[in-house]
Amino acid sequence: MLPSVEARLIRQFGDLDRAKLALKYELLLRKKNTPSQFFIPNRGQMKAFAVLERKKKPMVTGFLAGNGVGKTCTLVQILTMVGWGAEILNPKHLGAQDFVKKFCFPNKILKVRIVCHADDMKEGGSLYDEIVKSFPRGRYKMSKEGKSHVVIIKCDTGVGFSVRTFDQATEAHAGSNLDLILCNEPMPERLHGENIGRLRDSTLGMLMYFMTPLGVSAWLYDQVVEADDGENTVVVYASIWDNCKEIEGTNGVLA
């Protein structure tokens, strides 16, 4: 495809340098439409994605990392994997994951819930902004439904994600069984049991926490961090250093 595009641009502009510039511009437009095709995980994020590659998936996973590592980005990339599959993923990275081949569209339609602060899903919120930045343009819709105004995200593939918030009543977190629950920062203790109970009939059955270490409350420390047995409960740690290229002398300065 690219050689033909370049040939067309050379015919149009009559100059190779100008053609290369126009080609870069065209690639930039393509990147804006499907940004996940260009996503390369950092080392910390790869630790989280590696959990999805395990033969036996843990029921509870904690991804503990400081600000700047990309916790919310990791959460949204998992949504992208589930919603569209390998079609829009970087073929050298997430697109090559066994998890995508086994559990993501079009092989399966997973039932997924996002749990977060209410402000996270408002315009300008961390989760909202990351979705807008990462999801393929024009291929999803966000709407509010029902009396509780639950946010629903619908992909054009037929895959959907429901959003529950920390301030909702426990009853609002009940409902049908789920396959995957992604929590942006720790939810209140009263909601943990209600959500994890939604996974009881799933062949996948995973609850993943994306949180800063300082945000780990006492109950969550007991039930997740201290409960890490490497099998049913797994905790992954990452730091800002995982963002850095492995070049001596960088002193932690991001590329």
Helices and strands as residue ranges (DSSP letters): H 2-13, H 16-33, G 35-38, H 43-52, E 60-65, H 71-84, G 85-88, G 94-96, H 98-103, E 112-116, G 118-121, H 126-134, E 140-145, E 150-155, E 160-165, G 170-173, E 180-184, H 189-196, G 197-199, E 206-211, G 213-215, H 218-220, I 221-225, E 233-238, G 240-243
